[in-house]
Amino acid sequence: MKIEQFSVSMASQHTYARQVSSTETLRAWIGDQRPDFEAMGGNGQDAPASAKVAISDAARQAVAAAAQDEAAMKQKDGSGQVNDVNALGDETVNDPKLDLLIRIVEALTGRKVKVLDAGDFGSLASVDTRLARAGSGPENVQNPPAGWGIEYDYHEEIHELEQTSFTARGEILTADGKRLQFDLTLQMSREYRRESSISFQAGDAVRKDPLVINFGGNAAELSGRKFDFDIDADGQTDRISFVGSASGFLALDRNGNGVIDDGHELFGARTGNGFAELAAYDTDNNGWIDENDSIFAELRIWTKDSNGDDHLSTLAERNIGALYLGQAFTPFDLKDSQNRQHGQVLSSGVYLSETGGAGTIQQLDLFV
């Protein structure tokens, strides 16, 4: 091909956007009752890329006292140094966030904190096994309240988007008289998204994780209205949010009185792993709770109506045929219209209906 004449036009467009947002919250208190930090936060709006710290007056006094004791120790031994943490690498020691958490926990508990490597613990499978055994073990063993609590939450989102478009148009006249036209378009795009979360609870701040059955087709929701219920079965009433009308807590009425008395009759409210507790009743070890398992007929779904009255229904009444014991990690914050958080979805699983359809089971972290 020999080009005699030509007319070519080219154009391109490029866009690039990167957004990074993070929220960080630290709450600490001393006392048997968790302060209502959410109500203290004004309108409850989270400010992106910011850190929020809420510490009760008693906790502040404890931290101040610990600082004075530390200064006295330094002066006494003359070394000017106090070993804060055992068995930590240089990278961990220099982490200011971890160091702050350690100091607060030590101030609240009066005990030295030792941070262990993950290798010091068994596999997740063995942990689940121990939790399952805990769900089927002695039911009356209760731990007294710690008298203090600490909550730390960090969430970061990174979103990156890049797009480039290229267009070319032309008309060519060749030496042999041919006239050629072309119209070319090229699109290039990429997108990157990453989310990371860190949550730490200690003392009386440990969240309660009951299993929820969603029979309305949507994910679990929590109402802003609070109800009195002893979620952790420690003999003290807690203030919890209840699930919406299209969901209910999976329950086992152990004493047969037609009432869900406390978290002892839910799955996961005390151990933090409802799926593992439920798995302890899989007598045929097929990975499902179905009619082959004697507990299937005894399970109930606990709901509340618009008046706050309790209702218990069987799985059969909800057309549920089998509960799968597998789960996937699906973190999601449950907040109200004022952005106040009442809980968090931790993991999700599935159930099968008698007609062959499927629904979701979710483990929720309830804030109490």
Buried (B, 14 or more C-beta within 10 A) or exposed (E): EEEEEEEEEEEEEEEEEEEEBBBBBBBBBBBBEBBEBBEEBEEBEBEEEEEBEBBBEBBBEBBEEBEEEBEEEEEEEEEEEEEBBEEBEEEBBEEEBBBBBBBBBBBBBEEEBEBEEEEEEEEEEEEBBBBBEBBEEEEEEEEEBBBBBBBBBBBBBBBBBBBBBBBBBBEBBBEEEEEEEEEEEEEEEEEEEEEEEEBBBBBBBBBBBBBBBBBEEEBBBBBEEBBEBBBBBBEBEBBBBBBBEBBBBBBBBEEEEEEBBBBBBBBBBBBBBBBBBBBBBBEEEEEBBBEEBEEBEBBBBBBBEEEEEEEBBEBEEBEBBBBBBEBEEBEBBBBBEEEBBBBBBBBBBBBBBEEEEEBBBBBBBBBB
